[in-house]
Amino acid sequence: MLTEQLASEIVKRTMSILDLNVNVMDRTGTILASGDPNRIGQLHHGASKAIEHKMTVEIHSYEENWRGKAKPGINLPIRFHDDIVGVIGITGEPEKIRGFSKLVQMGAELTLEQAFLTREIDRNARMRDDVISHLLLGSDKEQAYILDRARSLKINADETFAVILLSVPYHTSNLQSLKQIENWANTLVTAEDEIVRLYTNQFVILKKQQKPYLDTDDKIKNLLENKLSFAPISNITVALGPFSSGFLGWRQSFQTAQIVKDTAKTLYPEGGVWNQDTLGISILCYRFLHAAKEEADEISATYKKLFTSNDGKTLDETFTIYVKANGEMTKTADKLFIHRNTLAYRLDKIYEITGKNPKNLQDLIELKIGEILFKLSK
C-alpha cells in the first residue's frame, strides 16, 4: 500500500512546508523516501521501535542509547484502516517539532487515504469499462457471468441506450491531442451515460434515452452535430446506432454504429455525424459488399472503368458533384468552376467509358451504386 512513489510524494509535500528533513519508512522500518537520498534503503531504528510498540517514538540528542543509531526526531506510525503500514519521521529536537508532528502524521495518512480512493475509483472504472465492453462484444457463453458483474457494478442491463462511436483519425498520435479529445468526449456524457475507450483512437458512449428531450435518433444527432463544432481536432467521425433496450439491443446498436463508422470513414474521411438514415443507400452497399463480394465487385467494375482514363479522377469528381447537385447542370458547373459545355463533355465521356448515361435515371442509380461499392472496397 505504501509504495516508494507514494512515500516520495509524502516527503516532497511535507518538506515543501517544513524546513526539516523528513523520512518515510515501510512496515519493516526500511527507509522508502527521505530528504537525504543517501539514507534510502537503510533501516531506521526509531521507526522499527515505533512499529514494534505501535506508538510514537521520540529520540532526544541527550539519550545515550540512541547515540550512533538514530538522529534526534519524532517517529509517528502511519495508520491505514487501523493497521500500521509505515512510519513518518521528522528530524529535529522533539521539543521543537512536537507541536506540529501530529499534523504531519495526519497529512501522511490523508495522502495514503486519497491514493487508495483514487486507485479504487480507477479500478472500478476499469472494471466498468471491461463489463460494458463484454456486454457489447462478448459471446453468449459468458453472458451469465457478465450480467452478474454488471449487477454488482449497478449497471442496469435493461436500460435504453443509443450507442455512439467516436473515431479519431489514426494519424492523431500526439498524447496531448488524444487527451484533449478524451476531455471533449467526456463533455458528451451525463451521469446517466456510460463512456468506454475501446482503442487508442476510438470511444464508445452509451447515451441514455431521456424523454422528451433526447428520445429519438434525430435529436441525438442534432445534439452531437452541435457538440462536434467544439471538438479539438477536425476529421472526427461520430457514428450513431439506434436507441435500443437491454444489452442485446445495445449489442445490435453497437454493430450498427460500427457499420456506420466504417462506411462513413471510407466515403467521408472529412468526418461528421452519421447514422443509417444519413448514409442511406451507402449502408445497403456496405452490407451487400460484405455479404456477396463477388457480385458487388462485378457491379463496381463498371464504375472502376473510369480510372482507366487519364482523367479518371476528374471524371470521378465530376460525377460525385453532379449527384450531390441532383443532376442540375448549372449548379454542378458552378461548383466545379467549369463551363456547362465542359460539364456536358465530361458526362458524355463517362457514358462512353462505362456504357451508363448519367442523364438517365436508371443508369445514374447503377453508376452511383457502382461508385459506392468501388470506394468501399478500396
C-alpha positions as CSV (number, residue, x, y, z in Angstrom):
1,M,0.0,0.0,0.0
2,L,2.8,2.4,1.0
3,T,4.9,2.4,-2.2
4,E,8.2,4.2,-2.8
5,Q,6.4,6.6,-5.2
6,L,3.8,7.5,-2.6
7,A,6.5,7.8,0.1
8,S,8.4,10.2,-2.1
9,E,5.3,12.3,-2.6
10,I,4.7,12.5,1.1
11,V,8.3,13.6,1.7
12,K,8.2,16.1,-1.0
13,R,4.9,17.6,0.2
14,T,5.9,17.8,3.8
15,M,9.4,19.2,3.2
16,S,7.9,21.9,0.9
17,I,6.2,23.2,4.1
18,L,8.7,22.3,6.8
19,D,12.4,23.3,6.7
20,L,13.3,20.0,8.2
21,N,14.4,16.6,6.9
22,V,11.6,14.0,6.6
23,N,11.8,10.2,6.2
24,V,9.1,7.7,5.4
25,M,9.6,4.1,6.3
26,D,7.7,0.9,5.4
27,R,6.3,-1.6,7.9
28,T,9.7,-3.2,8.4
29,G,11.4,0.2,9.3
30,T,13.2,0.4,5.9
31,I,13.5,4.0,4.6
32,L,11.5,4.3,1.4
33,A,12.0,8.0,0.8
34,S,14.0,10.8,2.5
35,G,15.1,14.3,2.2
36,D,18.6,12.7,2.3
37,P,18.7,10.4,-0.7
38,N,21.7,8.5,0.8
39,R,19.6,7.1,3.6
40,I,17.1,5.4,1.3
41,G,17.1,1.6,1.8
42,Q,18.6,1.8,5.2
43,L,17.0,0.5,8.4
44,H,15.6,3.3,10.6
45,H,15.9,2.2,14.2
46,G,13.4,4.7,15.5
47,A,10.8,3.6,13.0
48,S,11.4,-0.1,13.9
49,K,10.7,0.7,17.6
50,A,7.6,2.7,16.6
51,I,6.3,-0.3,14.7
52,E,7.2,-2.8,17.4
53,H,5.4,-0.8,20.2
54,K,2.7,0.7,17.9
55,M,3.3,4.1,19.2
56,T,5.1,7.4,18.6
57,V,8.8,7.3,19.4
58,E,10.7,10.4,20.3
59,I,14.5,10.5,20.1
60,H,16.5,13.2,22.0
61,S,20.1,14.2,21.4
62,Y,20.9,13.5,25.1
63,E,19.8,9.9,25.0
64,E,22.9,7.8,25.1
65,N,21.2,4.6,24.0
66,W,20.4,6.2,20.6
67,R,23.8,7.7,20.0
68,G,25.2,6.4,16.7
69,K,22.0,4.7,15.8
70,A,19.5,7.5,15.1
71,K,19.3,11.2,14.9
72,P,17.0,13.3,17.2
73,G,13.4,13.4,16.0
74,I,9.9,12.1,16.2
75,N,8.7,8.9,14.5
76,L,5.0,8.6,14.1
77,P,3.2,5.5,12.9
78,I,1.2,5.9,9.7
79,R,-2.1,4.0,10.1
80,F,-4.5,2.9,7.3
81,H,-7.7,1.2,8.2
82,D,-6.4,0.6,11.8
83,D,-3.2,-1.1,10.6
84,I,0.3,0.4,10.8
85,V,1.6,0.5,7.3
86,G,4.7,2.6,7.8
87,V,6.3,5.4,9.8
88,I,6.9,9.1,9.1
89,G,10.0,10.6,10.9
90,I,10.8,14.3,11.3
91,T,14.4,15.1,12.1
92,G,14.9,17.6,15.0
93,E,14.7,18.0,18.7
94,P,11.3,16.7,19.8
95,E,10.6,19.8,22.0
96,K,10.7,22.0,18.9
97,I,8.7,19.8,16.5
98,R,6.2,18.1,18.8
99,G,3.6,20.9,18.2
100,F,3.1,20.1,14.5
101,S,4.2,16.5,14.4
102,K,0.6,15.2,14.7
103,L,-0.4,17.4,11.7
104,V,2.4,15.8,9.7
105,Q,1.2,12.4,10.7
106,M,-2.4,13.3,9.7
107,G,-1.2,14.7,6.4
108,A,0.6,11.4,5.6
109,E,-2.4,9.3,6.4
110,L,-4.7,11.6,4.4
111,T,-2.3,11.3,1.4
112,L,-2.5,7.5,1.8
113,E,-6.3,7.5,2.0
114,Q,-6.5,9.7,-1.1
115,A,-4.2,7.5,-3.1
116,F,-6.3,4.4,-2.0
117,L,-9.6,6.1,-3.0
118,T,-8.1,7.2,-6.4
119,R,-6.9,3.6,-7.1
120,E,-10.3,2.3,-6.1
121,I,-12.1,4.7,-8.4
122,D,-9.7,3.8,-11.3
123,R,-10.2,0.1,-10.5
124,N,-13.9,0.4,-10.5
125,A,-13.8,2.5,-13.8
126,R,-11.6,-0.2,-15.4
127,M,-14.0,-3.0,-14.2
128,R,-16.9,-1.0,-15.5
129,D,-15.2,-0.5,-18.9
130,D,-14.5,-4.2,-19.0
131,V,-18.1,-5.2,-18.3
132,I,-19.6,-2.8,-20.8
133,S,-17.1,-3.9,-23.4
134,H,-18.1,-7.5,-22.8
135,L,-21.8,-6.7,-22.9
136,L,-21.2,-5.1,-26.4
137,L,-18.7,-7.6,-27.7
138,G,-19.0,-10.7,-25.6
139,S,-20.4,-14.1,-26.5
140,D,-23.4,-15.9,-25.1
141,K,-21.1,-18.4,-23.3
142,E,-20.1,-15.8,-20.7
143,Q,-23.4,-13.9,-20.6
144,A,-24.5,-15.0,-17.1
145,Y,-21.1,-14.1,-15.6
146,I,-21.0,-10.7,-17.3
147,L,-24.6,-9.9,-16.2
148,D,-23.7,-10.8,-12.6
149,R,-20.7,-8.5,-12.7
150,A,-22.9,-5.8,-14.3
151,R,-25.4,-6.1,-11.4
152,S,-22.5,-5.8,-8.8
153,L,-21.4,-2.5,-10.5
154,K,-25.1,-1.3,-10.6
155,I,-25.2,-1.3,-14.4
156,N,-28.8,-1.7,-15.5
157,A,-28.6,-4.2,-18.3
158,D,-32.3,-3.5,-19.2
159,E,-31.8,0.3,-19.8
160,T,-32.5,2.0,-23.1
161,F,-29.3,3.4,-24.7
162,A,-28.1,4.6,-28.1
163,V,-24.6,3.6,-29.0
164,I,-22.3,6.4,-30.2
165,L,-18.9,5.6,-31.7
166,L,-16.3,8.4,-31.8
167,S,-13.5,7.5,-34.2
168,V,-10.3,9.7,-34.3
169,P,-8.0,9.7,-37.4
170,Y,-5.1,7.3,-36.9
171,H,-2.6,10.0,-37.6
172,T,-3.6,11.7,-34.3
173,S,-1.0,10.0,-32.2
174,N,0.1,13.1,-30.2
175,L,-0.6,12.3,-26.5
176,Q,-1.7,15.8,-25.7
177,S,-4.2,15.8,-28.6
178,L,-5.6,12.4,-27.5
179,K,-6.0,13.8,-24.0
180,Q,-7.9,16.8,-25.4
181,I,-10.1,14.5,-27.4
182,E,-10.8,12.4,-24.4
183,N,-11.7,15.5,-22.4
184,W,-14.0,16.6,-25.2
185,A,-15.6,13.1,-25.4
186,N,-16.4,13.4,-21.7
187,T,-18.4,16.6,-22.3
188,L,-20.8,14.5,-24.4
189,V,-21.9,12.3,-21.4
190,T,-24.0,12.8,-18.3
191,A,-24.1,10.9,-15.1
192,E,-26.6,8.5,-16.5
193,D,-24.5,7.7,-19.6
194,E,-21.5,5.4,-20.0
195,I,-18.3,6.0,-21.8
196,V,-15.6,3.5,-22.6
197,R,-12.3,3.8,-24.5
198,L,-12.2,0.8,-26.8
199,Y,-9.0,1.5,-28.6
200,T,-6.4,4.3,-28.8
201,N,-8.4,6.1,-31.4
202,Q,-12.0,5.1,-30.5
203,F,-14.5,5.8,-27.8
204,V,-18.0,4.2,-27.3
205,I,-20.7,6.1,-25.5
206,L,-24.0,4.6,-24.3
207,K,-26.4,7.5,-24.4
208,K,-29.4,7.1,-22.2
209,Q,-32.8,7.8,-23.7
210,Q,-34.4,10.8,-21.9
211,K,-38.0,11.7,-22.7
212,P,-39.0,14.1,-24.1
213,Y,-35.7,15.9,-24.7
214,L,-33.4,13.1,-26.0
215,D,-35.6,10.3,-27.1
216,T,-35.2,10.0,-30.9
217,D,-32.2,9.3,-33.2
218,D,-32.7,12.8,-34.9
219,K,-32.5,14.6,-31.5
220,I,-29.3,12.8,-30.5
221,K,-27.8,13.5,-34.0
222,N,-28.6,17.2,-33.7
223,L,-27.0,17.3,-30.2
224,L,-23.8,15.7,-31.5
225,E,-23.6,17.9,-34.5
226,N,-23.7,21.0,-32.2
227,K,-21.0,19.4,-29.9
228,L,-18.8,18.4,-32.8
229,S,-18.1,22.1,-33.7
230,F,-16.2,22.3,-30.3
231,A,-14.0,19.3,-30.9
232,P,-10.3,19.9,-30.5
233,I,-9.4,18.5,-34.0
234,S,-11.2,18.0,-37.3
235,N,-12.0,14.8,-39.1
236,I,-13.6,13.1,-36.1
237,T,-16.2,10.5,-37.3
238,V,-19.2,10.2,-35.0
239,A,-21.3,7.1,-35.8
240,L,-24.7,6.5,-34.2
241,G,-26.6,3.3,-33.5
242,P,-30.3,3.5,-32.8
243,F,-31.9,3.6,-29.3
244,S,-32.3,0.0,-28.1
245,S,-33.3,-1.6,-24.8
246,G,-31.4,-4.3,-22.9
247,F,-27.8,-5.3,-23.5
248,L,-28.7,-7.5,-26.5
249,G,-30.3,-4.3,-28.0
250,W,-27.1,-2.4,-27.2
251,R,-25.1,-5.0,-29.0
252,Q,-27.1,-4.6,-32.1
253,S,-26.9,-0.8,-31.8
254,F,-23.1,-1.1,-31.4
255,Q,-22.9,-3.3,-34.5
256,T,-24.9,-0.8,-36.5
257,A,-22.7,2.0,-35.3
258,Q,-19.6,0.1,-36.4
259,I,-21.0,-0.3,-39.9
260,V,-22.0,3.3,-40.0
261,K,-18.4,4.3,-38.8
262,D,-16.7,2.1,-41.4
263,T,-18.9,3.3,-44.2
264,A,-18.6,7.0,-43.2
265,K,-14.8,6.9,-42.7
266,T,-14.3,5.4,-46.2
267,L,-16.7,7.7,-48.1
268,Y,-16.4,10.8,-46.0
269,P,-12.9,11.0,-44.4
270,E,-13.5,14.6,-43.5
271,G,-15.6,13.4,-40.6
272,G,-19.0,14.3,-39.3
273,V,-22.0,12.8,-37.6
274,W,-23.6,9.9,-39.3
275,N,-26.4,7.3,-38.8
276,Q,-28.2,4.8,-41.0
277,D,-30.6,7.4,-42.4
278,T,-28.0,9.9,-43.4
279,L,-25.9,7.3,-45.2
280,G,-28.9,5.7,-46.8
281,I,-28.0,3.6,-49.8
282,S,-24.3,3.5,-48.7
283,I,-25.2,1.3,-45.7
284,L,-27.0,-1.1,-48.0
285,C,-24.0,-1.2,-50.3
286,Y,-21.7,-1.9,-47.3
287,R,-23.8,-4.8,-46.2
288,F,-24.1,-6.1,-49.8
289,L,-20.3,-5.9,-50.3
290,H,-19.7,-8.0,-47.2
291,A,-22.4,-10.5,-47.9
292,A,-21.7,-11.0,-51.6
293,K,-18.3,-9.6,-52.5
294,E,-18.1,-11.3,-55.9
295,E,-21.4,-9.9,-57.1
296,A,-20.5,-6.5,-55.6
297,D,-17.2,-6.5,-57.5
298,E,-19.0,-7.1,-60.7
299,I,-21.3,-4.1,-60.2
300,S,-18.4,-1.8,-59.1
301,A,-16.3,-2.9,-62.1
302,T,-18.4,-0.6,-64.4
303,Y,-17.5,2.5,-62.3
304,K,-14.0,1.3,-62.0
305,K,-13.6,1.7,-65.7
306,L,-13.5,5.5,-65.3
307,F,-10.0,5.2,-63.8
308,T,-8.7,3.5,-67.0
309,S,-8.8,7.0,-68.4
310,N,-6.1,9.6,-67.8
311,D,-8.7,12.0,-66.5
312,G,-10.4,9.3,-64.3
313,K,-10.0,11.4,-61.1
314,T,-11.6,14.4,-62.8
315,L,-14.5,12.3,-64.1
316,D,-15.0,10.8,-60.6
317,E,-15.1,14.2,-59.0
318,T,-17.5,15.5,-61.7
319,F,-19.9,12.5,-61.2
320,T,-19.8,13.0,-57.4
321,I,-20.6,16.7,-57.6
322,Y,-23.3,16.0,-60.2
323,V,-25.1,13.6,-57.9
324,K,-24.9,16.0,-55.0
325,A,-26.3,18.7,-57.2
326,N,-29.3,16.4,-58.0
327,G,-28.3,16.4,-61.7
328,E,-28.6,20.1,-62.1
329,M,-26.2,21.1,-64.8
330,T,-25.8,24.8,-63.9
331,K,-25.4,24.1,-60.2
332,T,-22.8,21.3,-60.9
333,A,-20.8,23.5,-63.3
334,D,-20.7,26.4,-60.8
335,K,-19.4,24.1,-58.1
336,L,-16.8,22.7,-60.3
337,F,-15.9,26.2,-61.7
338,I,-16.3,25.0,-65.3
339,H,-18.5,25.9,-68.3
340,R,-21.7,23.9,-68.9
341,N,-20.3,22.7,-72.2
342,T,-17.3,21.3,-70.4
343,L,-19.6,19.5,-67.9
344,A,-21.6,18.1,-70.8
345,Y,-18.4,16.8,-72.4
346,R,-17.4,15.1,-69.2
347,L,-20.8,13.4,-68.7
348,D,-20.6,12.2,-72.3
349,K,-17.1,10.8,-71.5
350,I,-18.5,8.9,-68.5
351,Y,-21.2,7.5,-70.8
352,E,-18.6,6.5,-73.4
353,I,-16.3,4.7,-70.9
354,T,-18.9,3.0,-68.7
355,G,-21.8,2.5,-71.1
356,K,-24.0,4.2,-68.5
357,N,-25.6,7.6,-69.2
358,P,-25.5,9.8,-66.0
359,K,-28.5,11.8,-67.5
360,N,-30.6,8.6,-67.5
361,L,-32.1,7.9,-64.0
362,Q,-31.7,4.1,-64.2
363,D,-28.1,4.4,-65.4
364,L,-27.4,7.1,-62.8
365,I,-28.6,4.8,-60.0
366,E,-26.4,2.0,-61.3
367,L,-23.4,4.3,-61.6
368,K,-23.9,5.6,-58.0
369,I,-24.2,2.1,-56.6
370,G,-21.1,1.1,-58.5
371,E,-19.2,4.2,-57.2
372,I,-20.1,3.4,-53.6
373,L,-19.2,-0.2,-53.9
374,F,-15.9,0.7,-55.6
375,K,-14.9,3.1,-52.9
376,L,-15.9,0.9,-50.1
377,S,-13.8,-2.0,-51.5
378,K,-10.7,0.0,-51.9
